[in-house]
Amino acid sequence: MILKLYDQNNSADDLKQVTDLLNDGGIIIYPTDTTYAIGCSALKERAIERICRIKGIDPRKNNLSIICYDLSVVSEYAKLDNNTFKLMKRNLPGPFTFILNGSNRLPKIFRNRHEVGIRMPDNAISREIARRLEAPIMTTSLPYPDDDPEYLTDPELIDEKFGELVDLVIDGGIGDTEPSTVVNCTGDEPEIIRQGKGFLDL
């Protein structure tokens, strides 16, 4: 199933449909400020396990990421010192994933790695969903198709290829192909471990 959403003036019923689905343990494909992504409520462990199976991710070996609505939410789910807070405030919302030490508020599946990626995309649809959900969204990029990169960017083609694996595809327009820039903030100094979209303001 595919649902068209816009940057603003979406109907309350459409947004409630999305958040009800996530609260019930469903998974969605939705737009971010980089690529389209697969997501679920970060508090629903079975939904997270389902996404890990789709992506072929072992959560014991791979970091998992969450989308938070704002920095006050980040501090609930990750350990945030003053310098990292200032760095994130300068760069978010934006196309960055900040790796932080996780807190005990997240399900056990996150705590296997003791770290969590934090996203706050510059995308009105994903941030509004996170705001209304009142919980982080566990997020990961779509599996990269060998045949055609349009299967990462065009919502109708995404629905054609991945729609049967998820409960809902959100059409937020044509997406990007460039991933986020990943910044590790678990050490003494922030370290860019993958340069993607955007340039970090240090």
PyMOL commands that place a pseudoatom at each C-alpha (Angstrom):
pseudoatom trace, name=CA, resn=MET, resi=1, chain=A, elem=C, hetatm=0, pos=[0.000, 0.000, 0.000]
pseudoatom trace, name=CA, resn=ILE, resi=2, chain=A, elem=C, hetatm=0, pos=[1.241, 3.480, -0.869]
pseudoatom trace, name=CA, resn=LEU, resi=3, chain=A, elem=C, hetatm=0, pos=[0.250, 6.745, 0.829]
pseudoatom trace, name=CA, resn=LYS, resi=4, chain=A, elem=C, hetatm=0, pos=[1.033, 10.199, -0.572]
pseudoatom trace, name=CA, resn=LEU, resi=5, chain=A, elem=C, hetatm=0, pos=[2.239, 12.734, 2.017]
pseudoatom trace, name=CA, resn=TYR, resi=6, chain=A, elem=C, hetatm=0, pos=[3.484, 16.295, 1.607]
pseudoatom trace, name=CA, resn=ASP, resi=7, chain=A, elem=C, hetatm=0, pos=[5.886, 18.622, 3.412]
pseudoatom trace, name=CA, resn=GLN, resi=8, chain=A, elem=C, hetatm=0, pos=[2.914, 20.357, 5.030]
pseudoatom trace, name=CA, resn=ASN, resi=9, chain=A, elem=C, hetatm=0, pos=[-0.900, 20.380, 5.218]
pseudoatom trace, name=CA, resn=ASN, resi=10, chain=A, elem=C, hetatm=0, pos=[-1.280, 16.605, 5.454]
pseudoatom trace, name=CA, resn=SER, resi=11, chain=A, elem=C, hetatm=0, pos=[-4.576, 15.363, 6.801]
pseudoatom trace, name=CA, resn=ALA, resi=12, chain=A, elem=C, hetatm=0, pos=[-4.627, 14.354, 10.464]
pseudoatom trace, name=CA, resn=ASP, resi=13, chain=A, elem=C, hetatm=0, pos=[-6.235, 11.044, 9.442]
pseudoatom trace, name=CA, resn=ASP, resi=14, chain=A, elem=C, hetatm=0, pos=[-3.359, 10.164, 7.113]
pseudoatom trace, name=CA, resn=LEU, resi=15, chain=A, elem=C, hetatm=0, pos=[-0.756, 10.944, 9.774]
pseudoatom trace, name=CA, resn=LYS, resi=16, chain=A, elem=C, hetatm=0, pos=[-2.731, 9.009, 12.390]
pseudoatom trace, name=CA, resn=GLN, resi=17, chain=A, elem=C, hetatm=0, pos=[-2.836, 6.027, 10.021]
pseudoatom trace, name=CA, resn=VAL, resi=18, chain=A, elem=C, hetatm=0, pos=[0.972, 6.048, 9.911]
pseudoatom trace, name=CA, resn=THR, resi=19, chain=A, elem=C, hetatm=0, pos=[1.515, 6.446, 13.658]
pseudoatom trace, name=CA, resn=ASP, resi=20, chain=A, elem=C, hetatm=0, pos=[-1.150, 3.840, 14.524]
pseudoatom trace, name=CA, resn=LEU, resi=21, chain=A, elem=C, hetatm=0, pos=[0.594, 1.392, 12.206]
pseudoatom trace, name=CA, resn=LEU, resi=22, chain=A, elem=C, hetatm=0, pos=[3.978, 2.069, 13.831]
pseudoatom trace, name=CA, resn=ASN, resi=23, chain=A, elem=C, hetatm=0, pos=[2.526, 1.791, 17.338]
pseudoatom trace, name=CA, resn=ASP, resi=24, chain=A, elem=C, hetatm=0, pos=[1.065, -1.583, 16.339]
pseudoatom trace, name=CA, resn=GLY, resi=25, chain=A, elem=C, hetatm=0, pos=[4.525, -2.840, 15.359]
pseudoatom trace, name=CA, resn=GLY, resi=26, chain=A, elem=C, hetatm=0, pos=[4.269, -2.185, 11.623]
pseudoatom trace, name=CA, resn=ILE, resi=27, chain=A, elem=C, hetatm=0, pos=[7.098, -1.128, 9.338]
pseudoatom trace, name=CA, resn=ILE, resi=28, chain=A, elem=C, hetatm=0, pos=[7.131, 1.572, 6.674]
pseudoatom trace, name=CA, resn=ILE, resi=29, chain=A, elem=C, hetatm=0, pos=[9.248, 2.911, 3.837]
pseudoatom trace, name=CA, resn=TYR, resi=30, chain=A, elem=C, hetatm=0, pos=[9.435, 6.701, 3.965]
pseudoatom trace, name=CA, resn=PRO, resi=31, chain=A, elem=C, hetatm=0, pos=[11.464, 9.676, 2.698]
pseudoatom trace, name=CA, resn=THR, resi=32, chain=A, elem=C, hetatm=0, pos=[14.371, 11.330, 4.485]
pseudoatom trace, name=CA, resn=ASP, resi=33, chain=A, elem=C, hetatm=0, pos=[16.723, 14.118, 3.415]
pseudoatom trace, name=CA, resn=THR, resi=34, chain=A, elem=C, hetatm=0, pos=[19.013, 11.477, 1.883]
pseudoatom trace, name=CA, resn=THR, resi=35, chain=A, elem=C, hetatm=0, pos=[17.641, 8.172, 0.578]
pseudoatom trace, name=CA, resn=TYR, resi=36, chain=A, elem=C, hetatm=0, pos=[14.289, 6.550, 1.224]
pseudoatom trace, name=CA, resn=ALA, resi=37, chain=A, elem=C, hetatm=0, pos=[14.495, 4.392, 4.339]
pseudoatom trace, name=CA, resn=ILE, resi=38, chain=A, elem=C, hetatm=0, pos=[12.795, 1.496, 6.111]
pseudoatom trace, name=CA, resn=GLY, resi=39, chain=A, elem=C, hetatm=0, pos=[11.571, 2.313, 9.601]
pseudoatom trace, name=CA, resn=CYS, resi=40, chain=A, elem=C, hetatm=0, pos=[9.531, 1.253, 12.594]
pseudoatom trace, name=CA, resn=SER, resi=41, chain=A, elem=C, hetatm=0, pos=[8.994, 2.408, 16.153]
pseudoatom trace, name=CA, resn=ALA, resi=42, chain=A, elem=C, hetatm=0, pos=[12.364, 2.079, 17.891]
pseudoatom trace, name=CA, resn=LEU, resi=43, chain=A, elem=C, hetatm=0, pos=[10.491, 0.742, 20.939]
pseudoatom trace, name=CA, resn=LYS, resi=44, chain=A, elem=C, hetatm=0, pos=[9.036, -2.276, 19.077]
pseudoatom trace, name=CA, resn=GLU, resi=45, chain=A, elem=C, hetatm=0, pos=[11.689, -4.979, 19.182]
pseudoatom trace, name=CA, resn=ARG, resi=46, chain=A, elem=C, hetatm=0, pos=[9.902, -7.457, 16.905]
pseudoatom trace, name=CA, resn=ALA, resi=47, chain=A, elem=C, hetatm=0, pos=[9.491, -4.808, 14.233]
pseudoatom trace, name=CA, resn=ILE, resi=48, chain=A, elem=C, hetatm=0, pos=[13.212, -4.013, 14.498]
pseudoatom trace, name=CA, resn=GLU, resi=49, chain=A, elem=C, hetatm=0, pos=[14.039, -7.714, 14.122]
pseudoatom trace, name=CA, resn=ARG, resi=50, chain=A, elem=C, hetatm=0, pos=[11.814, -7.836, 11.019]
pseudoatom trace, name=CA, resn=ILE, resi=51, chain=A, elem=C, hetatm=0, pos=[13.707, -4.915, 9.432]
pseudoatom trace, name=CA, resn=CYS, resi=52, chain=A, elem=C, hetatm=0, pos=[17.040, -6.547, 10.278]
pseudoatom trace, name=CA, resn=ARG, resi=53, chain=A, elem=C, hetatm=0, pos=[15.905, -9.694, 8.424]
pseudoatom trace, name=CA, resn=ILE, resi=54, chain=A, elem=C, hetatm=0, pos=[14.872, -7.643, 5.371]
pseudoatom trace, name=CA, resn=LYS, resi=55, chain=A, elem=C, hetatm=0, pos=[18.256, -5.888, 5.296]
pseudoatom trace, name=CA, resn=GLY, resi=56, chain=A, elem=C, hetatm=0, pos=[20.304, -8.927, 6.288]
pseudoatom trace, name=CA, resn=ILE, resi=57, chain=A, elem=C, hetatm=0, pos=[21.628, -6.978, 9.287]
pseudoatom trace, name=CA, resn=ASP, resi=58, chain=A, elem=C, hetatm=0, pos=[22.976, -8.711, 12.393]
pseudoatom trace, name=CA, resn=PRO, resi=59, chain=A, elem=C, hetatm=0, pos=[22.228, -6.231, 15.221]
pseudoatom trace, name=CA, resn=ARG, resi=60, chain=A, elem=C, hetatm=0, pos=[25.056, -7.788, 17.245]
pseudoatom trace, name=CA, resn=LYS, resi=61, chain=A, elem=C, hetatm=0, pos=[27.535, -6.636, 14.580]
pseudoatom trace, name=CA, resn=ASN, resi=62, chain=A, elem=C, hetatm=0, pos=[25.880, -3.577, 13.015]
pseudoatom trace, name=CA, resn=ASN, resi=63, chain=A, elem=C, hetatm=0, pos=[24.984, -0.286, 14.658]
pseudoatom trace, name=CA, resn=LEU, resi=64, chain=A, elem=C, hetatm=0, pos=[21.294, 0.599, 14.508]
pseudoatom trace, name=CA, resn=SER, resi=65, chain=A, elem=C, hetatm=0, pos=[20.068, 4.160, 14.012]
pseudoatom trace, name=CA, resn=ILE, resi=66, chain=A, elem=C, hetatm=0, pos=[17.058, 6.133, 15.185]
pseudoatom trace, name=CA, resn=ILE, resi=67, chain=A, elem=C, hetatm=0, pos=[15.347, 9.310, 14.024]
pseudoatom trace, name=CA, resn=CYS, resi=68, chain=A, elem=C, hetatm=0, pos=[14.524, 11.763, 16.798]
pseudoatom trace, name=CA, resn=TYR, resi=69, chain=A, elem=C, hetatm=0, pos=[12.269, 14.785, 16.478]
pseudoatom trace, name=CA, resn=ASP, resi=70, chain=A, elem=C, hetatm=0, pos=[14.583, 17.140, 18.372]
pseudoatom trace, name=CA, resn=LEU, resi=71, chain=A, elem=C, hetatm=0, pos=[17.652, 17.211, 20.607]
pseudoatom trace, name=CA, resn=SER, resi=72, chain=A, elem=C, hetatm=0, pos=[15.636, 16.958, 23.819]
pseudoatom trace, name=CA, resn=VAL, resi=73, chain=A, elem=C, hetatm=0, pos=[14.487, 13.527, 22.633]
pseudoatom trace, name=CA, resn=VAL, resi=74, chain=A, elem=C, hetatm=0, pos=[18.069, 12.514, 21.769]
pseudoatom trace, name=CA, resn=SER, resi=75, chain=A, elem=C, hetatm=0, pos=[19.156, 12.944, 25.397]
pseudoatom trace, name=CA, resn=GLU, resi=76, chain=A, elem=C, hetatm=0, pos=[16.570, 10.348, 26.469]
pseudoatom trace, name=CA, resn=TYR, resi=77, chain=A, elem=C, hetatm=0, pos=[18.035, 7.610, 24.269]
pseudoatom trace, name=CA, resn=ALA, resi=78, chain=A, elem=C, hetatm=0, pos=[21.741, 8.453, 24.042]
pseudoatom trace, name=CA, resn=LYS, resi=79, chain=A, elem=C, hetatm=0, pos=[24.483, 9.835, 26.266]
pseudoatom trace, name=CA, resn=LEU, resi=80, chain=A, elem=C, hetatm=0, pos=[25.142, 13.383, 25.173]
pseudoatom trace, name=CA, resn=ASP, resi=81, chain=A, elem=C, hetatm=0, pos=[27.966, 15.570, 26.497]
pseudoatom trace, name=CA, resn=ASN, resi=82, chain=A, elem=C, hetatm=0, pos=[28.035, 19.345, 26.081]
pseudoatom trace, name=CA, resn=ASN, resi=83, chain=A, elem=C, hetatm=0, pos=[30.450, 19.445, 23.116]
pseudoatom trace, name=CA, resn=THR, resi=84, chain=A, elem=C, hetatm=0, pos=[28.498, 16.809, 21.196]
pseudoatom trace, name=CA, resn=PHE, resi=85, chain=A, elem=C, hetatm=0, pos=[25.242, 18.629, 21.930]
pseudoatom trace, name=CA, resn=LYS, resi=86, chain=A, elem=C, hetatm=0, pos=[26.692, 21.833, 20.450]
pseudoatom trace, name=CA, resn=LEU, resi=87, chain=A, elem=C, hetatm=0, pos=[28.034, 19.980, 17.399]
pseudoatom trace, name=CA, resn=MET, resi=88, chain=A, elem=C, hetatm=0, pos=[24.652, 18.377, 16.743]
pseudoatom trace, name=CA, resn=LYS, resi=89, chain=A, elem=C, hetatm=0, pos=[22.806, 21.649, 17.310]
pseudoatom trace, name=CA, resn=ARG, resi=90, chain=A, elem=C, hetatm=0, pos=[24.964, 23.338, 14.638]
pseudoatom trace, name=CA, resn=ASN, resi=91, chain=A, elem=C, hetatm=0, pos=[24.326, 20.598, 12.067]
pseudoatom trace, name=CA, resn=LEU, resi=92, chain=A, elem=C, hetatm=0, pos=[20.797, 19.316, 12.671]
pseudoatom trace, name=CA, resn=PRO, resi=93, chain=A, elem=C, hetatm=0, pos=[18.331, 18.962, 11.114]
pseudoatom trace, name=CA, resn=GLY, resi=94, chain=A, elem=C, hetatm=0, pos=[20.568, 17.724, 8.326]
pseudoatom trace, name=CA, resn=PRO, resi=95, chain=A, elem=C, hetatm=0, pos=[21.948, 14.698, 6.435]
pseudoatom trace, name=CA, resn=PHE, resi=96, chain=A, elem=C, hetatm=0, pos=[24.103, 13.362, 9.270]
pseudoatom trace, name=CA, resn=THR, resi=97, chain=A, elem=C, hetatm=0, pos=[24.183, 10.246, 11.437]
pseudoatom trace, name=CA, resn=PHE, resi=98, chain=A, elem=C, hetatm=0, pos=[25.870, 10.826, 14.806]
pseudoatom trace, name=CA, resn=ILE, resi=99, chain=A, elem=C, hetatm=0, pos=[27.105, 7.679, 16.565]
pseudoatom trace, name=CA, resn=LEU, resi=100, chain=A, elem=C, hetatm=0, pos=[26.640, 8.061, 20.328]
pseudoatom trace, name=CA, resn=ASN, resi=101, chain=A, elem=C, hetatm=0, pos=[26.718, 5.768, 23.340]
pseudoatom trace, name=CA, resn=GLY, resi=102, chain=A, elem=C, hetatm=0, pos=[23.187, 4.484, 23.869]
pseudoatom trace, name=CA, resn=SER, resi=103, chain=A, elem=C, hetatm=0, pos=[21.077, 4.658, 27.016]
pseudoatom trace, name=CA, resn=ASN, resi=104, chain=A, elem=C, hetatm=0, pos=[18.993, 1.996, 28.710]
pseudoatom trace, name=CA, resn=ARG, resi=105, chain=A, elem=C, hetatm=0, pos=[15.768, 3.514, 27.343]
pseudoatom trace, name=CA, resn=LEU, resi=106, chain=A, elem=C, hetatm=0, pos=[16.235, 1.639, 24.076]
pseudoatom trace, name=CA, resn=PRO, resi=107, chain=A, elem=C, hetatm=0, pos=[15.251, -2.027, 23.659]
pseudoatom trace, name=CA, resn=LYS, resi=108, chain=A, elem=C, hetatm=0, pos=[17.808, -4.740, 24.351]
pseudoatom trace, name=CA, resn=ILE, resi=109, chain=A, elem=C, hetatm=0, pos=[18.466, -5.236, 20.628]
pseudoatom trace, name=CA, resn=PHE, resi=110, chain=A, elem=C, hetatm=0, pos=[20.217, -1.832, 20.583]
pseudoatom trace, name=CA, resn=ARG, resi=111, chain=A, elem=C, hetatm=0, pos=[22.239, -2.500, 23.709]
pseudoatom trace, name=CA, resn=ASN, resi=112, chain=A, elem=C, hetatm=0, pos=[24.147, -5.374, 22.117]
pseudoatom trace, name=CA, resn=ARG, resi=113, chain=A, elem=C, hetatm=0, pos=[26.429, -2.753, 20.542]
pseudoatom trace, name=CA, resn=HIS, resi=114, chain=A, elem=C, hetatm=0, pos=[26.229, -0.101, 23.308]
pseudoatom trace, name=CA, resn=GLU, resi=115, chain=A, elem=C, hetatm=0, pos=[26.026, 2.529, 20.559]
pseudoatom trace, name=CA, resn=VAL, resi=116, chain=A, elem=C, hetatm=0, pos=[23.232, 4.086, 18.540]
pseudoatom trace, name=CA, resn=GLY, resi=117, chain=A, elem=C, hetatm=0, pos=[23.156, 6.238, 15.424]
pseudoatom trace, name=CA, resn=ILE, resi=118, chain=A, elem=C, hetatm=0, pos=[21.137, 9.440, 15.766]
pseudoatom trace, name=CA, resn=ARG, resi=119, chain=A, elem=C, hetatm=0, pos=[19.389, 10.995, 12.748]
pseudoatom trace, name=CA, resn=MET, resi=120, chain=A, elem=C, hetatm=0, pos=[17.366, 14.183, 12.578]
pseudoatom trace, name=CA, resn=PRO, resi=121, chain=A, elem=C, hetatm=0, pos=[16.682, 14.544, 8.850]
pseudoatom trace, name=CA, resn=ASP, resi=122, chain=A, elem=C, hetatm=0, pos=[15.920, 17.864, 7.216]
pseudoatom trace, name=CA, resn=ASN, resi=123, chain=A, elem=C, hetatm=0, pos=[12.709, 16.326, 5.917]
pseudoatom trace, name=CA, resn=ALA, resi=124, chain=A, elem=C, hetatm=0, pos=[9.323, 17.541, 7.106]
pseudoatom trace, name=CA, resn=ILE, resi=125, chain=A, elem=C, hetatm=0, pos=[7.525, 14.208, 6.589]
pseudoatom trace, name=CA, resn=SER, resi=126, chain=A, elem=C, hetatm=0, pos=[9.878, 12.010, 8.617]
pseudoatom trace, name=CA, resn=ARG, resi=127, chain=A, elem=C, hetatm=0, pos=[10.202, 14.580, 11.406]
pseudoatom trace, name=CA, resn=GLU, resi=128, chain=A, elem=C, hetatm=0, pos=[6.423, 15.058, 11.655]
pseudoatom trace, name=CA, resn=ILE, resi=129, chain=A, elem=C, hetatm=0, pos=[5.930, 11.294, 11.910]
pseudoatom trace, name=CA, resn=ALA, resi=130, chain=A, elem=C, hetatm=0, pos=[8.548, 11.134, 14.705]
pseudoatom trace, name=CA, resn=ARG, resi=131, chain=A, elem=C, hetatm=0, pos=[6.889, 14.070, 16.492]
pseudoatom trace, name=CA, resn=ARG, resi=132, chain=A, elem=C, hetatm=0, pos=[3.432, 12.520, 16.389]
pseudoatom trace, name=CA, resn=LEU, resi=133, chain=A, elem=C, hetatm=0, pos=[4.704, 9.043, 17.248]
pseudoatom trace, name=CA, resn=GLU, resi=134, chain=A, elem=C, hetatm=0, pos=[6.256, 10.410, 20.453]
pseudoatom trace, name=CA, resn=ALA, resi=135, chain=A, elem=C, hetatm=0, pos=[8.995, 7.797, 20.070]
pseudoatom trace, name=CA, resn=PRO, resi=136, chain=A, elem=C, hetatm=0, pos=[12.100, 7.515, 17.912]
pseudoatom trace, name=CA, resn=ILE, resi=137, chain=A, elem=C, hetatm=0, pos=[11.889, 5.790, 14.532]
pseudoatom trace, name=CA, resn=MET, resi=138, chain=A, elem=C, hetatm=0, pos=[14.398, 2.980, 14.024]
pseudoatom trace, name=CA, resn=THR, resi=139, chain=A, elem=C, hetatm=0, pos=[15.746, 3.673, 10.538]
pseudoatom trace, name=CA, resn=THR, resi=140, chain=A, elem=C, hetatm=0, pos=[17.938, 2.036, 7.901]
pseudoatom trace, name=CA, resn=SER, resi=141, chain=A, elem=C, hetatm=0, pos=[18.455, 2.650, 4.201]
pseudoatom trace, name=CA, resn=LEU, resi=142, chain=A, elem=C, hetatm=0, pos=[16.745, 0.495, 1.596]
pseudoatom trace, name=CA, resn=PRO, resi=143, chain=A, elem=C, hetatm=0, pos=[18.650, -2.544, 0.313]
pseudoatom trace, name=CA, resn=TYR, resi=144, chain=A, elem=C, hetatm=0, pos=[20.660, -1.280, -2.653]
pseudoatom trace, name=CA, resn=PRO, resi=145, chain=A, elem=C, hetatm=0, pos=[19.273, -2.744, -5.888]
pseudoatom trace, name=CA, resn=ASP, resi=146, chain=A, elem=C, hetatm=0, pos=[21.755, -4.115, -8.408]
pseudoatom trace, name=CA, resn=ASP, resi=147, chain=A, elem=C, hetatm=0, pos=[19.535, -3.393, -11.368]
pseudoatom trace, name=CA, resn=ASP, resi=148, chain=A, elem=C, hetatm=0, pos=[18.365, 0.227, -11.182]
pseudoatom trace, name=CA, resn=PRO, resi=149, chain=A, elem=C, hetatm=0, pos=[19.054, 3.059, -8.697]
pseudoatom trace, name=CA, resn=GLU, resi=150, chain=A, elem=C, hetatm=0, pos=[15.554, 4.442, -9.443]
pseudoatom trace, name=CA, resn=TYR, resi=151, chain=A, elem=C, hetatm=0, pos=[14.320, 1.698, -7.123]
pseudoatom trace, name=CA, resn=LEU, resi=152, chain=A, elem=C, hetatm=0, pos=[15.871, 3.816, -4.337]
pseudoatom trace, name=CA, resn=THR, resi=153, chain=A, elem=C, hetatm=0, pos=[14.365, 7.145, -5.403]
pseudoatom trace, name=CA, resn=ASP, resi=154, chain=A, elem=C, hetatm=0, pos=[10.978, 6.692, -7.107]
pseudoatom trace, name=CA, resn=PRO, resi=155, chain=A, elem=C, hetatm=0, pos=[8.206, 5.846, -4.595]
pseudoatom trace, name=CA, resn=GLU, resi=156, chain=A, elem=C, hetatm=0, pos=[6.128, 3.892, -7.146]
pseudoatom trace, name=CA, resn=LEU, resi=157, chain=A, elem=C, hetatm=0, pos=[9.120, 1.747, -8.122]
pseudoatom trace, name=CA, resn=ILE, resi=158, chain=A, elem=C, hetatm=0, pos=[10.044, 1.365, -4.442]
pseudoatom trace, name=CA, resn=ASP, resi=159, chain=A, elem=C, hetatm=0, pos=[6.506, 0.111, -3.787]
pseudoatom trace, name=CA, resn=GLU, resi=160, chain=A, elem=C, hetatm=0, pos=[6.788, -2.279, -6.727]
pseudoatom trace, name=CA, resn=LYS, resi=161, chain=A, elem=C, hetatm=0, pos=[10.065, -3.752, -5.462]
pseudoatom trace, name=CA, resn=PHE, resi=162, chain=A, elem=C, hetatm=0, pos=[9.682, -3.629, -1.677]
pseudoatom trace, name=CA, resn=GLY, resi=163, chain=A, elem=C, hetatm=0, pos=[5.970, -3.047, -1.028]
pseudoatom trace, name=CA, resn=GLU, resi=164, chain=A, elem=C, hetatm=0, pos=[5.209, -6.656, -0.128]
pseudoatom trace, name=CA, resn=LEU, resi=165, chain=A, elem=C, hetatm=0, pos=[7.953, -6.656, 2.523]
pseudoatom trace, name=CA, resn=VAL, resi=166, chain=A, elem=C, hetatm=0, pos=[6.538, -3.719, 4.487]
pseudoatom trace, name=CA, resn=ASP, resi=167, chain=A, elem=C, hetatm=0, pos=[3.134, -2.517, 5.681]
pseudoatom trace, name=CA, resn=LEU, resi=168, chain=A, elem=C, hetatm=0, pos=[3.146, 0.912, 4.020]
pseudoatom trace, name=CA, resn=VAL, resi=169, chain=A, elem=C, hetatm=0, pos=[5.171, 2.934, 1.511]
pseudoatom trace, name=CA, resn=ILE, resi=170, chain=A, elem=C, hetatm=0, pos=[4.983, 6.711, 1.951]
pseudoatom trace, name=CA, resn=ASP, resi=171, chain=A, elem=C, hetatm=0, pos=[5.279, 8.671, -1.264]
pseudoatom trace, name=CA, resn=GLY, resi=172, chain=A, elem=C, hetatm=0, pos=[7.082, 11.904, -0.394]
pseudoatom trace, name=CA, resn=GLY, resi=173, chain=A, elem=C, hetatm=0, pos=[8.290, 12.641, -3.923]
pseudoatom trace, name=CA, resn=ILE, resi=174, chain=A, elem=C, hetatm=0, pos=[11.496, 11.643, -5.675]
pseudoatom trace, name=CA, resn=GLY, resi=175, chain=A, elem=C, hetatm=0, pos=[14.274, 10.841, -3.203]
pseudoatom trace, name=CA, resn=ASP, resi=176, chain=A, elem=C, hetatm=0, pos=[18.050, 11.176, -3.217]
pseudoatom trace, name=CA, resn=THR, resi=177, chain=A, elem=C, hetatm=0, pos=[20.703, 8.496, -3.762]
pseudoatom trace, name=CA, resn=GLU, resi=178, chain=A, elem=C, hetatm=0, pos=[23.440, 9.915, -1.519]
pseudoatom trace, name=CA, resn=PRO, resi=179, chain=A, elem=C, hetatm=0, pos=[23.638, 8.501, 2.030]
pseudoatom trace, name=CA, resn=SER, resi=180, chain=A, elem=C, hetatm=0, pos=[24.139, 10.501, 5.208]
pseudoatom trace, name=CA, resn=THR, resi=181, chain=A, elem=C, hetatm=0, pos=[27.543, 11.526, 6.519]
pseudoatom trace, name=CA, resn=VAL, resi=182, chain=A, elem=C, hetatm=0, pos=[28.362, 9.382, 9.569]
pseudoatom trace, name=CA, resn=VAL, resi=183, chain=A, elem=C, hetatm=0, pos=[30.135, 10.999, 12.526]
pseudoatom trace, name=CA, resn=ASN, resi=184, chain=A, elem=C, hetatm=0, pos=[31.453, 8.911, 15.415]
pseudoatom trace, name=CA, resn=CYS, resi=185, chain=A, elem=C, hetatm=0, pos=[31.123, 10.880, 18.668]
pseudoatom trace, name=CA, resn=THR, resi=186, chain=A, elem=C, hetatm=0, pos=[31.991, 8.095, 21.105]
pseudoatom trace, name=CA, resn=GLY, resi=187, chain=A, elem=C, hetatm=0, pos=[35.673, 9.078, 21.399]
pseudoatom trace, name=CA, resn=ASP, resi=188, chain=A, elem=C, hetatm=0, pos=[37.476, 12.196, 22.567]
pseudoatom trace, name=CA, resn=GLU, resi=189, chain=A, elem=C, hetatm=0, pos=[36.976, 13.993, 19.226]
pseudoatom trace, name=CA, resn=PRO, resi=190, chain=A, elem=C, hetatm=0, pos=[34.266, 13.607, 16.566]
pseudoatom trace, name=CA, resn=GLU, resi=191, chain=A, elem=C, hetatm=0, pos=[35.447, 11.497, 13.623]
pseudoatom trace, name=CA, resn=ILE, resi=192, chain=A, elem=C, hetatm=0, pos=[33.828, 11.349, 10.184]
pseudoatom trace, name=CA, resn=ILE, resi=193, chain=A, elem=C, hetatm=0, pos=[33.742, 7.658, 9.314]
pseudoatom trace, name=CA, resn=ARG, resi=194, chain=A, elem=C, hetatm=0, pos=[31.697, 8.021, 6.118]
pseudoatom trace, name=CA, resn=GLN, resi=195, chain=A, elem=C, hetatm=0, pos=[31.476, 11.175, 4.033]
pseudoatom trace, name=CA, resn=GLY, resi=196, chain=A, elem=C, hetatm=0, pos=[28.079, 11.357, 2.389]
pseudoatom trace, name=CA, resn=LYS, resi=197, chain=A, elem=C, hetatm=0, pos=[25.665, 14.158, 1.758]
pseudoatom trace, name=CA, resn=GLY, resi=198, chain=A, elem=C, hetatm=0, pos=[26.385, 17.393, 3.627]
pseudoatom trace, name=CA, resn=PHE, resi=199, chain=A, elem=C, hetatm=0, pos=[29.555, 18.860, 5.111]
pseudoatom trace, name=CA, resn=LEU, resi=200, chain=A, elem=C, hetatm=0, pos=[29.906, 18.876, 8.886]
pseudoatom trace, name=CA, resn=ASP, resi=201, chain=A, elem=C, hetatm=0, pos=[30.271, 22.238, 10.609]
pseudoatom trace, name=CA, resn=LEU, resi=202, chain=A, elem=C, hetatm=0, pos=[32.883, 21.509, 13.273]
for i in range(1, 202): cmd.bond("trace and resi %d" % i, "trace and resi %d" % (i + 1))
show_as sticks, trace
zoom trace
